[in-house]
Amino acid sequence: MKVVCPGSYDPVTVGHIDVAARASVLFDEVVIAVVHNPAKSGNFPVAQRVELIERGLAEDPRSANADNISIDDVPGGLLVDYCARIGASAVVKGLRSGTDFAYELPMALMNRHLTELETIFIPGDPRYEHVSSSLIREVHSLGGDVAGLVPTAVLEAMDEKLSLRRG
């Protein structure tokens, strides 16, 4: 079974890597879909997000040799259409808390309504329950230590971006 793990991954966190690595054991093929709106600019350009995901996967011993994980750039549109186009049977989403479930459930139900695309929820590792891309960006921009919450390559890229801003 082919599944899709969609997200903006801006930036990818160790929680994202954890969910993808765990999904790669459960499914034949896992596509990490970097979904973005071409009209919006993110913190990192999409090509760099893809590279940072690749490097993050290589850093994690569970996914470093997983040949069933791929990464794709998805420039908008409905997720159900993308999944149909690539032949994915389901979407996999990591859940950190009940708040995530409350946010994700309506989208899962709409996807099933539109095309019968199922969503499979994987509980996040409790060590990363507080980790989100937006919180990582905010804490890092204010000088907080986010080491261990993002892959090494992400921390380096964030440090470089911050030092360029500060001149």
TORKOL-4160 file (C-alpha; in steps of 0.2 Angstrom, whole numbers, padded with zeros to 4 digits, m for minus):
167
<pt num="1" X="0000" Y="0000" Z="0000"/>
<pt num="2" X="0006" Y="0017" Z="m0005"/>
<pt num="3" X="0003" Y="0031" Z="0008"/>
<pt num="4" X="0006" Y="0050" Z="0008"/>
<pt num="5" X="0012" Y="0060" Z="0023"/>
<pt num="6" X="0007" Y="0078" Z="0018"/>
<pt num="7" X="0014" Y="0094" Z="0026"/>
<pt num="8" X="0022" Y="0110" Z="0024"/>
<pt num="9" X="0038" Y="0104" Z="0033"/>
<pt num="10" X="0044" Y="0122" Z="0035"/>
<pt num="11" X="0055" Y="0116" Z="0043"/>
<pt num="12" X="0054" Y="0097" Z="0045"/>
<pt num="13" X="0056" Y="0092" Z="0064"/>
<pt num="14" X="0061" Y="0076" Z="0072"/>
<pt num="15" X="0043" Y="0073" Z="0075"/>
<pt num="16" X="0040" Y="0073" Z="0056"/>
<pt num="17" X="0054" Y="0061" Z="0054"/>
<pt num="18" X="0048" Y="0050" Z="0067"/>
<pt num="19" X="0031" Y="0048" Z="0059"/>
<pt num="20" X="0038" Y="0045" Z="0042"/>
<pt num="21" X="0051" Y="0032" Z="0049"/>
<pt num="22" X="0037" Y="0023" Z="0058"/>
<pt num="23" X="0025" Y="0023" Z="0043"/>
<pt num="24" X="0039" Y="0016" Z="0032"/>
<pt num="25" X="0038" Y="0000" Z="0043"/>
<pt num="26" X="0020" Y="m0002" Z="0041"/>
<pt num="27" X="0017" Y="0002" Z="0022"/>
<pt num="28" X="0025" Y="m0003" Z="0006"/>
<pt num="29" X="0028" Y="0015" Z="0000"/>
<pt num="30" X="0028" Y="0032" Z="0010"/>
<pt num="31" X="0028" Y="0048" Z="0000"/>
<pt num="32" X="0032" Y="0063" Z="0010"/>
<pt num="33" X="0022" Y="0077" Z="0001"/>
<pt num="34" X="0029" Y="0094" Z="0003"/>
<pt num="35" X="0013" Y="0104" Z="0000"/>
<pt num="36" X="0014" Y="0122" Z="m0003"/>
<pt num="37" X="0004" Y="0137" Z="m0009"/>
<pt num="38" X="0014" Y="0145" Z="m0024"/>
<pt num="39" X="0007" Y="0162" Z="m0019"/>
<pt num="40" X="0015" Y="0161" Z="m0002"/>
<pt num="41" X="0033" Y="0161" Z="0002"/>
<pt num="42" X="0038" Y="0150" Z="0017"/>
<pt num="43" X="0053" Y="0152" Z="0029"/>
<pt num="44" X="0063" Y="0140" Z="0017"/>
<pt num="45" X="0060" Y="0138" Z="m0001"/>
<pt num="46" X="0052" Y="0121" Z="m0006"/>
<pt num="47" X="0068" Y="0114" Z="m0014"/>
<pt num="48" X="0077" Y="0117" Z="0002"/>
<pt num="49" X="0063" Y="0109" Z="0012"/>
<pt num="50" X="0065" Y="0094" Z="0001"/>
<pt num="51" X="0084" Y="0094" Z="0004"/>
<pt num="52" X="0082" Y="0096" Z="0023"/>
<pt num="53" X="0069" Y="0082" Z="0024"/>
<pt num="54" X="0082" Y="0071" Z="0014"/>
<pt num="55" X="0096" Y="0075" Z="0026"/>
<pt num="56" X="0084" Y="0073" Z="0041"/>
<pt num="57" X="0079" Y="0055" Z="0035"/>
<pt num="58" X="0098" Y="0051" Z="0032"/>
<pt num="59" X="0102" Y="0056" Z="0050"/>
<pt num="60" X="0088" Y="0045" Z="0058"/>
<pt num="61" X="0094" Y="0027" Z="0059"/>
<pt num="62" X="0077" Y="0020" Z="0056"/>
<pt num="63" X="0074" Y="0029" Z="0040"/>
<pt num="64" X="0092" Y="0031" Z="0033"/>
<pt num="65" X="0091" Y="0015" Z="0024"/>
<pt num="66" X="0072" Y="0014" Z="0021"/>
<pt num="67" X="0071" Y="0013" Z="0002"/>
<pt num="68" X="0052" Y="0014" Z="0002"/>
<pt num="69" X="0052" Y="0033" Z="0007"/>
<pt num="70" X="0051" Y="0046" Z="m0006"/>
<pt num="71" X="0049" Y="0065" Z="m0006"/>
<pt num="72" X="0038" Y="0075" Z="m0018"/>
<pt num="73" X="0035" Y="0094" Z="m0021"/>
<pt num="74" X="0016" Y="0097" Z="m0022"/>
<pt num="75" X="0012" Y="0114" Z="m0028"/>
<pt num="76" X="m0006" Y="0116" Z="m0021"/>
<pt num="77" X="m0022" Y="0108" Z="m0026"/>
<pt num="78" X="m0033" Y="0095" Z="m0017"/>
<pt num="79" X="m0024" Y="0082" Z="m0008"/>
<pt num="80" X="m0036" Y="0069" Z="m0014"/>
<pt num="81" X="m0032" Y="0073" Z="m0032"/>
<pt num="82" X="m0014" Y="0072" Z="m0029"/>
<pt num="83" X="m0016" Y="0055" Z="m0020"/>
<pt num="84" X="m0027" Y="0048" Z="m0035"/>
<pt num="85" X="m0013" Y="0054" Z="m0047"/>
<pt num="86" X="0001" Y="0045" Z="m0038"/>
<pt num="87" X="m0010" Y="0030" Z="m0033"/>
<pt num="88" X="m0009" Y="0032" Z="m0015"/>
<pt num="89" X="m0023" Y="0023" Z="m0005"/>
<pt num="90" X="m0022" Y="0033" Z="0011"/>
<pt num="91" X="m0015" Y="0048" Z="0020"/>
<pt num="92" X="m0004" Y="0046" Z="0036"/>
<pt num="93" X="m0004" Y="0060" Z="0049"/>
<pt num="94" X="0005" Y="0061" Z="0065"/>
<pt num="95" X="m0005" Y="0067" Z="0080"/>
<pt num="96" X="0003" Y="0075" Z="0095"/>
<pt num="97" X="m0013" Y="0079" Z="0105"/>
<pt num="98" X="m0032" Y="0080" Z="0105"/>
<pt num="99" X="m0030" Y="0097" Z="0098"/>
<pt num="100" X="m0021" Y="0090" Z="0082"/>
<pt num="101" X="m0035" Y="0077" Z="0081"/>
<pt num="102" X="m0049" Y="0090" Z="0082"/>
<pt num="103" X="m0040" Y="0100" Z="0068"/>
<pt num="104" X="m0036" Y="0084" Z="0057"/>
<pt num="105" X="m0053" Y="0075" Z="0059"/>
<pt num="106" X="m0064" Y="0087" Z="0048"/>
<pt num="107" X="m0050" Y="0086" Z="0034"/>
<pt num="108" X="m0050" Y="0067" Z="0035"/>
<pt num="109" X="m0069" Y="0066" Z="0034"/>
<pt num="110" X="m0069" Y="0078" Z="0019"/>
<pt num="111" X="m0056" Y="0068" Z="0010"/>
<pt num="112" X="m0066" Y="0052" Z="0013"/>
<pt num="113" X="m0082" Y="0061" Z="0007"/>
<pt num="114" X="m0073" Y="0067" Z="m0009"/>
<pt num="115" X="m0065" Y="0051" Z="m0015"/>
<pt num="116" X="m0066" Y="0038" Z="m0001"/>
<pt num="117" X="m0047" Y="0042" Z="0003"/>
<pt num="118" X="m0044" Y="0036" Z="0021"/>
<pt num="119" X="m0033" Y="0044" Z="0034"/>
<pt num="120" X="m0023" Y="0034" Z="0046"/>
<pt num="121" X="m0017" Y="0043" Z="0062"/>
<pt num="122" X="m0001" Y="0038" Z="0070"/>
<pt num="123" X="0001" Y="0044" Z="0088"/>
<pt num="124" X="0017" Y="0055" Z="0089"/>
<pt num="125" X="0031" Y="0051" Z="0101"/>
<pt num="126" X="0027" Y="0060" Z="0118"/>
<pt num="127" X="0045" Y="0067" Z="0118"/>
<pt num="128" X="0040" Y="0078" Z="0103"/>
<pt num="129" X="0022" Y="0082" Z="0109"/>
<pt num="130" X="0027" Y="0101" Z="0111"/>
<pt num="131" X="0036" Y="0102" Z="0094"/>
<pt num="132" X="0029" Y="0111" Z="0079"/>
<pt num="133" X="0037" Y="0119" Z="0065"/>
<pt num="134" X="0029" Y="0136" Z="0069"/>
<pt num="135" X="0035" Y="0135" Z="0087"/>
<pt num="136" X="0053" Y="0130" Z="0082"/>
<pt num="137" X="0054" Y="0145" Z="0070"/>
<pt num="138" X="0048" Y="0157" Z="0084"/>
<pt num="139" X="0059" Y="0150" Z="0098"/>
<pt num="140" X="0074" Y="0149" Z="0087"/>
<pt num="141" X="0072" Y="0167" Z="0080"/>
<pt num="142" X="0072" Y="0173" Z="0098"/>
<pt num="143" X="0088" Y="0164" Z="0102"/>
<pt num="144" X="0081" Y="0148" Z="0110"/>
<pt num="145" X="0090" Y="0132" Z="0109"/>
<pt num="146" X="0080" Y="0120" Z="0097"/>
<pt num="147" X="0094" Y="0107" Z="0096"/>
<pt num="148" X="0087" Y="0089" Z="0096"/>
<pt num="149" X="0070" Y="0095" Z="0090"/>
<pt num="150" X="0075" Y="0097" Z="0072"/>
<pt num="151" X="0088" Y="0087" Z="0062"/>
<pt num="152" X="0106" Y="0094" Z="0062"/>
<pt num="153" X="0104" Y="0101" Z="0044"/>
<pt num="154" X="0089" Y="0111" Z="0049"/>
<pt num="155" X="0097" Y="0118" Z="0064"/>
<pt num="156" X="0112" Y="0123" Z="0053"/>
<pt num="157" X="0101" Y="0131" Z="0040"/>
<pt num="158" X="0091" Y="0140" Z="0053"/>
<pt num="159" X="0107" Y="0147" Z="0061"/>
<pt num="160" X="0113" Y="0153" Z="0044"/>
<pt num="161" X="0097" Y="0161" Z="0040"/>
<pt num="162" X="0096" Y="0170" Z="0057"/>
<pt num="163" X="0114" Y="0176" Z="0056"/>
<pt num="164" X="0111" Y="0183" Z="0038"/>
<pt num="165" X="0096" Y="0193" Z="0045"/>
<pt num="166" X="0106" Y="0199" Z="0060"/>
<pt num="167" X="0120" Y="0204" Z="0048"/>
